[in-house]
C-alpha cells in the first residue's frame, strides 16, 4: 500500500503535517477543479473566503 500524498496549499506551498493541531488540520479547504484535487491552508482560505464563496476562478485572486 502506498503512502498518501502530502497535502500542500496551492497558494502558498504550506504543507499540512501529521503533528498539526487537530483544529488546524480540519480548517484546510479542498476543492476539485478540472478533475484535480486542490488544497488551501487555513490562512489562504481565510484570506480568499469571498473569492471561494463567489466561485471566482483562481486567476482573479
CNS distance restraints for C-alpha pairs under 8 A (distance, minus, plus):
assign (resid   6 and name CA) (resid  15 and name CA) 7.05 0.50 0.50
assign (resid   6 and name CA) (resid  16 and name CA) 7.15 0.50 0.50
assign (resid   7 and name CA) (resid  15 and name CA) 5.80 0.50 0.50
assign (resid   7 and name CA) (resid  16 and name CA) 5.49 0.50 0.50
assign (resid   7 and name CA) (resid  39 and name CA) 6.84 0.50 0.50
assign (resid   8 and name CA) (resid  13 and name CA) 5.70 0.50 0.50
assign (resid   8 and name CA) (resid  14 and name CA) 5.61 0.50 0.50
assign (resid   8 and name CA) (resid  15 and name CA) 4.45 0.50 0.50
assign (resid   8 and name CA) (resid  16 and name CA) 6.36 0.50 0.50
assign (resid   8 and name CA) (resid  39 and name CA) 6.30 0.50 0.50
assign (resid   8 and name CA) (resid  40 and name CA) 7.54 0.50 0.50
assign (resid   8 and name CA) (resid  41 and name CA) 7.77 0.50 0.50
assign (resid   9 and name CA) (resid  13 and name CA) 4.80 0.50 0.50
assign (resid   9 and name CA) (resid  14 and name CA) 5.24 0.50 0.50
assign (resid   9 and name CA) (resid  15 and name CA) 6.45 0.50 0.50
assign (resid   9 and name CA) (resid  38 and name CA) 7.54 0.50 0.50
assign (resid   9 and name CA) (resid  39 and name CA) 5.03 0.50 0.50
assign (resid   9 and name CA) (resid  40 and name CA) 4.56 0.50 0.50
assign (resid   9 and name CA) (resid  41 and name CA) 5.34 0.50 0.50
assign (resid  10 and name CA) (resid  38 and name CA) 6.47 0.50 0.50
assign (resid  10 and name CA) (resid  39 and name CA) 5.89 0.50 0.50
assign (resid  10 and name CA) (resid  40 and name CA) 6.08 0.50 0.50
assign (resid  11 and name CA) (resid  40 and name CA) 6.73 0.50 0.50
assign (resid  11 and name CA) (resid  44 and name CA) 6.88 0.50 0.50
assign (resid  12 and name CA) (resid  44 and name CA) 7.48 0.50 0.50
assign (resid  14 and name CA) (resid  41 and name CA) 6.91 0.50 0.50
assign (resid  16 and name CA) (resid  20 and name CA) 6.95 0.50 0.50
assign (resid  16 and name CA) (resid  25 and name CA) 7.05 0.50 0.50
assign (resid  16 and name CA) (resid  41 and name CA) 7.81 0.50 0.50
assign (resid  20 and name CA) (resid  24 and name CA) 6.59 0.50 0.50
assign (resid  20 and name CA) (resid  25 and name CA) 6.20 0.50 0.50
assign (resid  21 and name CA) (resid  25 and name CA) 6.25 0.50 0.50
assign (resid  22 and name CA) (resid  26 and name CA) 6.29 0.50 0.50
assign (resid  23 and name CA) (resid  27 and name CA) 6.49 0.50 0.50
assign (resid  24 and name CA) (resid  28 and name CA) 7.14 0.50 0.50
assign (resid  24 and name CA) (resid  42 and name CA) 7.11 0.50 0.50
assign (resid  27 and name CA) (resid  41 and name CA) 7.32 0.50 0.50
assign (resid  27 and name CA) (resid  42 and name CA) 5.35 0.50 0.50
assign (resid  28 and name CA) (resid  39 and name CA) 6.88 0.50 0.50
assign (resid  28 and name CA) (resid  40 and name CA) 5.82 0.50 0.50
assign (resid  28 and name CA) (resid  41 and name CA) 4.92 0.50 0.50
assign (resid  28 and name CA) (resid  42 and name CA) 5.24 0.50 0.50
assign (resid  28 and name CA) (resid  45 and name CA) 7.55 0.50 0.50
assign (resid  29 and name CA) (resid  39 and name CA) 5.62 0.50 0.50
assign (resid  29 and name CA) (resid  40 and name CA) 5.10 0.50 0.50
assign (resid  29 and name CA) (resid  41 and name CA) 6.63 0.50 0.50
assign (resid  29 and name CA) (resid  42 and name CA) 7.23 0.50 0.50
assign (resid  29 and name CA) (resid  45 and name CA) 6.72 0.50 0.50
assign (resid  30 and name CA) (resid  37 and name CA) 6.83 0.50 0.50
assign (resid  30 and name CA) (resid  38 and name CA) 5.57 0.50 0.50
assign (resid  30 and name CA) (resid  39 and name CA) 4.52 0.50 0.50
assign (resid  30 and name CA) (resid  40 and name CA) 6.45 0.50 0.50
assign (resid  31 and name CA) (resid  37 and name CA) 5.83 0.50 0.50
assign (resid  31 and name CA) (resid  38 and name CA) 5.29 0.50 0.50
assign (resid  31 and name CA) (resid  39 and name CA) 6.53 0.50 0.50
assign (resid  32 and name CA) (resid  36 and name CA) 5.39 0.50 0.50
assign (resid  32 and name CA) (resid  37 and name CA) 4.66 0.50 0.50
assign (resid  32 and name CA) (resid  38 and name CA) 6.10 0.50 0.50
assign (resid  33 and name CA) (resid  37 and name CA) 6.68 0.50 0.50
assign (resid  33 and name CA) (resid  38 and name CA) 7.27 0.50 0.50
assign (resid  40 and name CA) (resid  44 and name CA) 5.95 0.50 0.50
assign (resid  40 and name CA) (resid  45 and name CA) 5.64 0.50 0.50
assign (resid  41 and name CA) (resid  45 and name CA) 6.02 0.50 0.50
assign (resid  42 and name CA) (resid  46 and name CA) 6.02 0.50 0.50
assign (resid  43 and name CA) (resid  47 and name CA) 6.19 0.50 0.50
assign (resid  44 and name CA) (resid  48 and name CA) 6.12 0.50 0.50
assign (resid  45 and name CA) (resid  49 and name CA) 5.60 0.50 0.50
assign (resid  45 and name CA) (resid  52 and name CA) 7.87 0.50 0.50
assign (resid  48 and name CA) (resid  52 and name CA) 6.20 0.50 0.50
assign (resid  48 and name CA) (resid  61 and name CA) 7.30 0.50 0.50
assign (resid  49 and name CA) (resid  53 and name CA) 6.11 0.50 0.50
assign (resid  50 and name CA) (resid  54 and name CA) 5.94 0.50 0.50
assign (resid  51 and name CA) (resid  55 and name CA) 6.03 0.50 0.50
assign (resid  51 and name CA) (resid  56 and name CA) 5.35 0.50 0.50
assign (resid  51 and name CA) (resid  61 and name CA) 6.83 0.50 0.50
assign (resid  52 and name CA) (resid  56 and name CA) 6.38 0.50 0.50
assign (resid  56 and name CA) (resid  60 and name CA) 6.62 0.50 0.50
assign (resid  56 and name CA) (resid  61 and name CA) 7.70 0.50 0.50
assign (resid  57 and name CA) (resid  61 and name CA) 7.47 0.50 0.50
